[in-house]
Amino acid sequence: MKDIVEIRWHGRGGQGAKTASLLLADAAFNTGKYVQGFPEYGPERMGAPITAYNRISAERSTVHSNIYEPDYVVVVDETLLSAVDVTAGLKKEGAIVINSSKSPAELRPLLKGYKGKVCTIDAGKISEEELGKNFPNTPMLAAIVKVSGVIGLEEFIHDMEGSFRHKFASKPQVIEGNMRALKRSLEEVQVG
């Protein structure tokens, strides 16, 4: 891992992009890394575009601003590709991970000439099948961990299981569904 990995999340209010960015920060922190995980607040409402950020490093970071040149971008809602410039500042050495049933090749023409890796994961389908509802944030979280390599996969799975057990102590079926969604997403993310 390089010194600092910066990730920008794009989603809509209520889809869990902010929650996923905070879960990633917690998981990275638990592996001994320095982390920042924060949303950019504005007049958000359910369904409105939102942005969240992660900064993960081996050493303490003194930078406390939004991320303008991310290594990775996560797009939780495919409709944002036509509404927001999701590739703005995205480094070509990095990647964009998009929640879509389409292939990376099908989405590349919508990315304003972005030359880096394009990855897709059908997070909606996975969450519907494993959780019974469209909660794309858990599959998207797993996909960015797999694509970025910011945390070891075994460490990530172990940490998330502990986090889910704490968060959903009274709902064991939710824990099992989220764990299945995580593991399945690690296998199904497409890199193009």
TIDRENKE-534297 format. One record per residue: z negated, x, y negated of N, C-alpha, C in turn; residue number from 1. Coordinates in Angstrom, 1 decimal. Example, Ala and Ser with C-alpha at 12.3 -4.5 7.8 and 13.67 -1.06 7.14 Angstrom:
2
REC,-7.8,13.2,5.7,-7.8,12.3,4.5,-7.8,13.2,3.3,1 .
REC,-7.1,12.8,2.2,-7.1,13.7,1.1,-7.9,12.9,0.0,2 .
***
This chain:
192
REC,0.0,0.8,1.2,0.0,0.0,0.0,0.0,0.9,-1.2,1 .
REC,0.8,0.5,-2.2,0.8,1.2,-3.5,-0.5,0.9,-4.3,2 .
REC,-0.6,1.6,-5.4,-1.9,1.5,-6.2,-2.3,0.0,-6.5,3 .
REC,-1.4,-0.7,-7.1,-1.7,-2.1,-7.5,-0.5,-3.0,-7.0,4 .
REC,-0.9,-4.1,-6.4,0.1,-5.1,-6.0,-0.1,-6.3,-6.9,5 .
REC,0.9,-6.8,-7.5,0.8,-7.9,-8.4,1.7,-9.1,-7.9,6 .
REC,1.0,-10.2,-7.8,1.7,-11.4,-7.2,1.6,-12.6,-8.2,7 .
REC,2.7,-13.2,-8.4,2.7,-14.4,-9.3,3.0,-15.6,-8.5,8 .
REC,2.3,-16.7,-8.6,2.4,-17.9,-7.9,3.0,-19.0,-8.8,9 .
REC,4.0,-19.7,-8.3,4.5,-20.9,-9.0,4.4,-22.1,-8.1,10 .
REC,3.8,-23.2,-8.7,3.6,-24.4,-8.0,3.5,-25.6,-8.9,11 .
REC,3.1,-26.7,-8.4,2.9,-27.9,-9.2,1.4,-28.2,-9.1,12 .
REC,0.8,-28.8,-10.1,-0.5,-29.2,-10.0,-0.8,-30.1,-8.8,13 .
REC,-1.8,-29.7,-8.0,-2.2,-30.5,-6.9,-1.6,-29.9,-5.6,14 .
REC,-0.8,-28.9,-5.6,-0.2,-28.3,-4.4,-1.0,-27.2,-3.8,15 .
REC,-2.0,-26.7,-4.6,-2.9,-25.7,-4.0,-2.5,-24.2,-4.3,16 .
REC,-1.6,-24.0,-5.3,-1.2,-22.6,-5.6,-2.4,-21.9,-6.2,17 .
REC,-3.2,-22.5,-7.0,-4.3,-21.8,-7.6,-5.3,-21.5,-6.5,18 .
REC,-5.6,-22.5,-5.6,-6.5,-22.3,-4.5,-6.0,-21.2,-3.6,19 .
REC,-4.7,-21.1,-3.3,-4.2,-20.1,-2.4,-4.4,-18.7,-3.0,20 .
REC,-4.1,-18.6,-4.3,-4.3,-17.3,-5.0,-5.8,-16.9,-5.0,21 .
REC,-6.7,-17.8,-5.1,-8.1,-17.4,-5.0,-8.5,-17.1,-3.6,22 .
REC,-8.0,-17.7,-2.6,-8.2,-17.4,-1.2,-7.7,-16.0,-0.9,23 .
REC,-6.5,-15.7,-1.4,-6.0,-14.3,-1.2,-6.9,-13.3,-1.8,24 .
REC,-7.4,-13.6,-3.0,-8.3,-12.6,-3.7,-9.5,-12.4,-2.9,25 .
REC,-10.1,-13.5,-2.3,-11.3,-13.4,-1.5,-11.1,-12.6,-0.3,26 .
REC,-9.9,-12.8,0.4,-9.6,-12.1,1.6,-9.4,-10.6,1.4,27 .
REC,-8.7,-10.3,0.3,-8.5,-8.9,-0.1,-9.8,-8.2,-0.5,28 .
REC,-10.6,-8.9,-1.2,-11.9,-8.4,-1.6,-12.8,-8.1,-0.3,29 .
REC,-12.7,-8.9,0.7,-13.5,-8.7,1.9,-13.0,-7.5,2.7,30 .
REC,-11.8,-7.0,2.4,-11.3,-5.8,3.1,-11.6,-4.6,2.3,31 .
REC,-12.3,-4.7,1.2,-12.8,-3.6,0.4,-11.9,-3.3,-0.8,32 .
REC,-10.9,-4.2,-1.1,-10.0,-3.9,-2.3,-10.6,-4.5,-3.5,33 .
REC,-10.1,-4.1,-4.7,-10.5,-4.7,-6.0,-9.5,-5.8,-6.2,34 .
REC,-9.9,-6.9,-6.7,-9.0,-8.0,-6.8,-9.2,-8.8,-8.2,35 .
REC,-8.1,-9.4,-8.5,-8.2,-10.4,-9.6,-7.3,-11.6,-9.0,36 .
REC,-7.8,-12.8,-9.2,-7.1,-14.0,-8.9,-7.4,-15.0,-9.9,37 .
REC,-6.4,-15.5,-10.6,-6.7,-16.4,-11.8,-5.5,-17.3,-12.1,38 .
REC,-5.7,-18.5,-12.5,-4.6,-19.4,-12.9,-4.3,-19.2,-14.4,39 .
REC,-3.1,-19.6,-14.8,-2.8,-19.7,-16.2,-2.9,-21.2,-16.6,40 .
REC,-3.9,-21.4,-17.5,-4.1,-22.8,-17.8,-3.4,-23.2,-19.0,41 .
REC,-2.9,-24.5,-19.0,-2.3,-25.1,-20.1,-2.6,-26.6,-20.0,42 .
REC,-1.7,-27.4,-20.4,-1.9,-28.9,-20.3,-1.5,-29.4,-19.0,43 .
REC,-1.9,-28.8,-17.9,-1.5,-29.2,-16.6,-2.0,-30.6,-16.2,44 .
REC,-1.2,-31.2,-15.4,-1.6,-32.5,-14.8,-1.0,-32.5,-13.4,45 .
REC,-1.4,-33.4,-12.6,-0.8,-33.5,-11.3,0.7,-33.5,-11.3,46 .
REC,1.3,-32.6,-10.6,2.8,-32.5,-10.6,3.4,-31.6,-11.6,47 .
REC,2.7,-31.2,-12.6,3.2,-30.3,-13.6,3.3,-28.9,-13.1,48 .
REC,4.3,-28.1,-13.6,4.4,-26.7,-13.1,3.1,-25.9,-13.6,49 .
REC,2.6,-25.1,-12.6,1.5,-24.2,-12.9,1.8,-22.8,-12.4,50 .
REC,1.0,-21.8,-12.9,1.2,-20.5,-12.6,-0.2,-19.9,-12.2,51 .
REC,-0.2,-19.1,-11.2,-1.5,-18.4,-10.8,-1.1,-16.9,-10.5,52 .
REC,-2.1,-16.1,-10.5,-1.8,-14.6,-10.3,-2.8,-14.0,-9.4,53 .
REC,-2.3,-12.9,-8.8,-3.2,-12.0,-8.0,-2.9,-10.5,-8.4,54 .
REC,-3.9,-9.8,-8.6,-3.8,-8.3,-8.8,-4.7,-7.7,-7.8,55 .
REC,-4.2,-6.9,-6.8,-4.9,-6.3,-5.7,-4.7,-4.8,-5.7,56 .
REC,-5.8,-4.1,-5.7,-5.7,-2.6,-5.8,-6.8,-1.9,-5.0,57 .
REC,-6.6,-0.6,-4.7,-7.5,0.2,-4.0,-8.6,0.7,-5.0,58 .
REC,-8.3,0.7,-6.3,-9.2,1.1,-7.3,-9.3,0.0,-8.4,59 .
REC,-10.4,0.1,-9.1,-10.7,-0.9,-10.2,-9.5,-0.9,-11.2,60 .
REC,-9.1,-2.1,-11.6,-8.0,-2.3,-12.5,-8.6,-2.7,-13.9,61 .
REC,-8.2,-2.0,-14.9,-8.7,-2.3,-16.3,-7.7,-3.3,-17.0,62 .
REC,-6.6,-3.7,-16.3,-5.7,-4.6,-16.9,-6.2,-6.0,-16.6,63 .
REC,-6.2,-6.8,-17.7,-6.7,-8.2,-17.5,-5.8,-9.2,-18.2,64 .
REC,-4.5,-9.1,-17.9,-3.5,-10.0,-18.6,-2.8,-10.7,-17.5,65 .
REC,-1.9,-11.6,-17.9,-1.0,-12.3,-17.0,-0.1,-11.2,-16.4,66 .
REC,0.6,-11.6,-15.4,1.5,-10.6,-14.7,2.9,-11.0,-15.1,67 .
REC,3.6,-10.0,-15.8,4.9,-10.2,-16.3,6.0,-9.5,-15.4,68 .
REC,5.6,-8.5,-14.7,6.5,-7.8,-13.8,5.9,-7.8,-12.4,69 .
REC,5.9,-8.9,-11.7,5.2,-8.9,-10.4,6.0,-8.2,-9.3,70 .
REC,5.3,-7.7,-8.3,5.9,-7.2,-7.1,6.4,-8.3,-6.2,71 .
REC,5.7,-9.4,-6.2,6.0,-10.5,-5.4,5.8,-11.8,-6.1,72 .
REC,6.7,-12.8,-5.8,6.5,-14.2,-6.4,6.5,-15.1,-5.2,73 .
REC,5.6,-16.1,-5.3,5.5,-17.2,-4.3,5.8,-18.5,-5.0,74 .
REC,6.8,-19.2,-4.5,7.2,-20.5,-5.0,6.8,-21.6,-4.0,75 .
REC,5.7,-22.3,-4.4,5.2,-23.4,-3.5,6.0,-24.6,-3.5,76 .
REC,6.8,-24.8,-4.6,7.6,-26.0,-4.7,9.1,-25.6,-5.0,77 .
REC,10.0,-25.8,-4.1,11.4,-25.5,-4.2,12.0,-26.1,-5.5,78 .
REC,11.6,-27.2,-5.9,12.2,-27.8,-7.1,12.0,-27.0,-8.3,79 .
REC,11.0,-26.1,-8.3,10.8,-25.3,-9.5,11.9,-24.2,-9.7,80 .
REC,12.7,-24.0,-8.7,13.8,-23.0,-8.8,14.8,-23.4,-9.9,81 .
REC,14.9,-24.7,-10.2,15.8,-25.2,-11.3,15.1,-25.5,-12.6,82 .
REC,13.8,-25.4,-12.5,13.0,-25.8,-13.7,12.3,-24.6,-14.4,83 .
REC,12.0,-23.6,-13.6,11.3,-22.4,-14.1,12.0,-21.1,-13.7,84 .
REC,12.0,-20.1,-14.6,12.7,-18.8,-14.2,11.7,-18.1,-13.3,85 .
REC,11.7,-18.4,-12.1,10.7,-17.8,-11.1,10.9,-16.3,-10.9,86 .
REC,12.1,-15.8,-11.1,12.4,-14.4,-10.9,12.2,-13.6,-12.1,87 .
REC,11.8,-14.1,-13.2,11.6,-13.4,-14.5,10.7,-12.2,-14.2,88 .
REC,11.2,-11.0,-14.4,10.4,-9.8,-14.3,10.1,-9.3,-12.9,89 .
REC,10.6,-10.1,-11.9,10.3,-9.7,-10.5,11.0,-8.4,-10.1,90 .
REC,10.2,-7.5,-9.6,10.8,-6.2,-9.2,11.7,-6.3,-8.0,91 .
REC,12.9,-5.7,-8.0,13.8,-5.8,-6.9,13.3,-5.1,-5.7,92 .
REC,12.3,-4.2,-5.8,11.7,-3.6,-4.6,10.7,-4.6,-3.9,93 .
REC,10.4,-5.7,-4.6,9.5,-6.7,-4.0,10.2,-7.8,-3.3,94 .
REC,9.7,-9.0,-3.4,10.3,-10.1,-2.7,9.8,-11.4,-3.4,95 .
REC,10.6,-12.5,-3.1,10.2,-13.8,-3.5,10.1,-14.6,-2.2,96 .
REC,9.0,-15.4,-2.1,8.7,-16.2,-0.9,8.8,-17.7,-1.4,97 .
REC,9.7,-18.4,-0.8,9.9,-19.8,-1.2,9.6,-20.8,-0.1,98 .
REC,8.9,-21.9,-0.5,8.7,-23.0,0.5,9.9,-23.8,0.5,99 .
REC,10.7,-23.7,1.6,11.9,-24.4,1.8,12.3,-24.4,3.2,100 .
REC,13.0,-25.5,3.6,13.6,-25.6,4.9,15.0,-24.8,5.0,101 .
REC,15.4,-24.4,3.8,16.7,-23.7,3.7,16.5,-22.2,4.1,102 .
REC,17.6,-21.5,4.4,17.5,-20.1,4.7,17.5,-19.3,3.4,103 .
REC,17.1,-18.0,3.5,17.1,-17.2,2.3,18.5,-17.1,1.7,104 .
REC,19.6,-17.0,2.5,21.0,-16.9,2.0,21.3,-18.2,1.2,105 .
REC,20.9,-19.4,1.7,21.2,-20.6,1.0,20.5,-20.7,-0.4,106 .
REC,19.4,-20.0,-0.6,18.6,-20.1,-1.8,19.0,-19.0,-2.8,107 .
REC,19.5,-17.9,-2.3,19.8,-16.7,-3.2,20.7,-17.1,-4.4,108 .
REC,21.7,-17.9,-4.3,22.5,-18.3,-5.4,21.7,-19.0,-6.6,109 .
REC,20.5,-19.5,-6.3,19.7,-20.2,-7.3,18.8,-19.2,-8.0,110 .
REC,18.8,-18.0,-7.7,17.8,-17.0,-8.2,18.3,-16.1,-9.3,111 .
REC,19.3,-16.5,-10.0,19.7,-15.8,-11.2,20.1,-14.4,-11.0,112 .
REC,20.7,-14.1,-9.9,21.2,-12.7,-9.6,20.1,-11.8,-9.0,113 .
REC,18.9,-12.3,-8.6,17.9,-11.4,-8.1,18.4,-10.7,-6.9,114 .
REC,18.2,-9.4,-6.9,18.7,-8.5,-5.8,17.7,-8.1,-4.7,115 .
REC,16.5,-8.5,-4.8,15.5,-8.1,-3.9,15.5,-9.0,-2.7,116 .
REC,14.4,-8.9,-1.8,14.3,-9.7,-0.6,14.0,-11.2,-1.0,117 .
REC,14.6,-12.1,-0.3,14.3,-13.5,-0.5,13.8,-14.0,0.9,118 .
REC,12.7,-14.6,0.9,12.0,-15.1,2.1,11.7,-16.6,2.0,119 .
REC,11.9,-17.2,3.1,11.6,-18.7,3.1,10.6,-19.0,4.2,120 .
REC,9.9,-20.1,4.0,9.0,-20.6,5.0,9.0,-22.2,4.8,121 .
REC,9.1,-22.9,5.9,9.0,-24.4,5.7,7.6,-24.8,5.8,122 .
REC,6.9,-24.5,4.7,5.4,-24.8,4.6,5.1,-26.3,4.7,123 .
REC,5.9,-27.1,4.2,5.7,-28.5,4.2,5.7,-29.0,5.7,124 .
REC,6.7,-28.6,6.4,6.9,-29.0,7.8,5.7,-28.5,8.6,125 .
REC,5.3,-27.2,8.4,4.2,-26.6,9.2,2.9,-27.4,8.9,126 .
REC,2.6,-27.6,7.6,1.4,-28.3,7.3,1.4,-29.8,7.8,127 .
REC,2.5,-30.4,7.7,2.6,-31.8,8.3,2.3,-31.8,9.8,128 .
REC,2.9,-30.8,10.5,2.7,-30.8,11.9,1.3,-30.3,12.4,129 .
REC,0.7,-29.4,11.6,-0.5,-28.8,12.0,-1.7,-29.5,11.4,130 .
REC,-1.5,-30.1,10.2,-2.7,-30.7,9.4,-2.5,-32.2,9.2,131 .
REC,-1.3,-32.7,9.5,-1.1,-34.1,9.3,-0.8,-34.5,7.9,132 .
REC,-0.8,-33.6,7.0,-0.5,-33.8,5.5,0.3,-32.7,5.0,133 .
REC,0.9,-32.9,3.9,1.7,-31.8,3.2,0.8,-31.0,2.3,134 .
REC,0.2,-30.0,2.9,-0.7,-29.0,2.1,0.0,-27.7,2.3,135 .
REC,1.0,-27.3,1.4,1.8,-26.1,1.6,1.0,-24.8,1.3,136 .
REC,-0.1,-24.9,0.7,-0.8,-23.6,0.3,-1.2,-22.7,1.4,137 .
REC,-1.7,-23.3,2.5,-2.1,-22.4,3.6,-1.0,-21.7,4.2,138 .
REC,0.2,-22.4,4.6,1.3,-21.6,5.1,1.9,-20.6,4.1,139 .
REC,1.9,-21.0,2.8,2.4,-20.0,1.8,1.5,-18.8,1.7,140 .
REC,0.2,-19.0,1.8,-0.7,-17.9,1.8,-0.4,-16.9,2.9,141 .
REC,-0.3,-17.4,4.1,0.1,-16.6,5.3,1.4,-15.9,5.1,142 .
REC,2.4,-16.6,4.5,3.7,-16.0,4.3,3.7,-14.8,3.4,143 .
REC,2.9,-14.9,2.2,2.9,-13.8,1.3,2.1,-12.6,1.9,144 .
REC,1.1,-12.9,2.7,0.4,-11.8,3.3,1.3,-11.0,4.3,145 .
REC,2.1,-11.8,5.0,3.0,-11.1,6.0,4.1,-10.3,5.2,146 .
REC,4.7,-10.9,4.2,5.8,-10.3,3.5,5.3,-9.1,2.7,147 .
REC,4.1,-9.2,2.0,3.6,-8.1,1.1,2.9,-7.0,1.9,148 .
REC,2.3,-7.4,3.0,1.5,-6.4,3.7,0.2,-6.0,3.0,149 .
REC,-0.2,-6.8,2.0,-1.3,-6.4,1.2,-2.7,-6.4,1.9,150 .
REC,-2.7,-7.1,3.0,-3.9,-7.1,3.9,-3.4,-7.1,5.3,151 .
REC,-4.1,-6.4,6.2,-3.7,-6.3,7.6,-3.8,-7.7,8.2,152 .
REC,-2.9,-8.1,9.1,-2.8,-9.4,9.6,-4.0,-9.8,10.4,153 .
REC,-4.6,-8.9,11.2,-5.8,-9.3,12.0,-7.0,-9.5,11.1,154 .
REC,-7.1,-8.6,10.0,-8.2,-8.8,9.1,-8.0,-10.1,8.3,155 .
REC,-6.8,-10.4,8.0,-6.5,-11.7,7.3,-6.9,-12.9,8.1,156 .
REC,-6.5,-12.9,9.3,-6.8,-14.1,10.2,-8.3,-14.2,10.4,157 .
REC,-8.9,-13.1,10.7,-10.4,-13.1,10.9,-11.1,-13.6,9.6,158 .
REC,-10.7,-13.1,8.4,-11.4,-13.5,7.2,-11.1,-15.0,6.9,159 .
REC,-9.9,-15.5,7.1,-9.6,-16.9,6.8,-10.3,-17.8,7.8,160 .
REC,-10.5,-17.4,9.0,-11.3,-18.3,9.9,-12.7,-18.4,9.4,161 .
REC,-13.3,-17.3,9.0,-14.7,-17.4,8.4,-14.7,-18.2,7.2,162 .
REC,-13.7,-18.1,6.3,-13.6,-18.9,5.1,-13.5,-20.4,5.4,163 .
REC,-12.6,-20.7,6.3,-12.4,-22.1,6.7,-13.7,-22.7,7.3,164 .
REC,-14.4,-21.9,8.2,-15.6,-22.4,8.8,-16.6,-22.7,7.8,165 .
REC,-16.7,-21.9,6.8,-17.7,-22.2,5.7,-17.2,-23.4,4.9,166 .
REC,-16.0,-23.4,4.5,-15.5,-24.5,3.6,-15.5,-25.9,4.3,167 .
REC,-15.1,-25.9,5.6,-14.9,-27.1,6.3,-15.9,-27.3,7.5,168 .
REC,-17.2,-26.9,7.2,-18.2,-26.8,8.3,-18.3,-28.2,9.0,169 .
REC,-18.2,-29.3,8.2,-18.4,-30.6,8.8,-17.0,-31.2,9.4,170 .
REC,-15.9,-30.4,9.3,-14.7,-30.9,9.7,-14.0,-29.9,10.6,171 .
REC,-14.4,-29.7,11.9,-13.8,-28.7,12.7,-12.4,-28.9,13.0,172 .
REC,-11.9,-30.1,13.0,-10.4,-30.3,13.2,-9.6,-29.7,12.1,173 .
REC,-10.1,-29.7,10.9,-9.4,-29.1,9.7,-9.4,-27.6,9.9,174 .
REC,-10.4,-27.0,10.4,-10.4,-25.5,10.6,-9.3,-25.2,11.6,175 .
REC,-9.3,-25.9,12.7,-8.3,-25.6,13.8,-6.9,-25.8,13.3,176 .
REC,-6.7,-26.9,12.5,-5.3,-27.1,12.0,-4.9,-26.0,11.0,177 .
REC,-5.8,-25.6,10.1,-5.5,-24.6,9.2,-5.2,-23.2,9.9,178 .
REC,-6.0,-22.9,10.9,-5.7,-21.7,11.6,-4.4,-21.7,12.4,179 .
REC,-4.0,-22.9,12.9,-2.7,-23.0,13.6,-1.6,-22.8,12.5,180 .
REC,-1.8,-23.4,11.4,-0.8,-23.3,10.3,-0.6,-21.9,9.8,181 .
REC,-1.7,-21.2,9.7,-1.7,-19.7,9.3,-0.9,-18.9,10.3,182 .
REC,-1.3,-19.0,11.6,-0.7,-18.2,12.6,0.8,-18.5,12.8,183 .
REC,1.1,-19.8,12.7,2.5,-20.2,12.9,3.4,-19.7,11.7,184 .
REC,2.8,-19.7,10.5,3.5,-19.3,9.3,3.8,-17.8,9.4,185 .
REC,2.9,-17.0,9.9,3.1,-15.6,10.1,4.3,-15.3,11.0,186 .
REC,4.5,-16.2,11.9,5.7,-16.0,12.8,7.0,-16.6,12.3,187 .
REC,6.9,-17.6,11.5,8.1,-18.4,11.1,8.7,-18.0,9.7,188 .
REC,8.0,-17.1,9.0,8.6,-16.7,7.7,9.9,-16.0,7.9,189 .
REC,11.0,-16.4,7.2,12.3,-15.8,7.3,12.5,-14.8,6.2,190 .
REC,13.0,-13.6,6.5,13.2,-12.6,5.5,14.7,-12.3,5.4,191 .
REC,15.3,-12.5,4.2,16.7,-12.3,4.0,17.0,-11.3,3.0,192 .
***
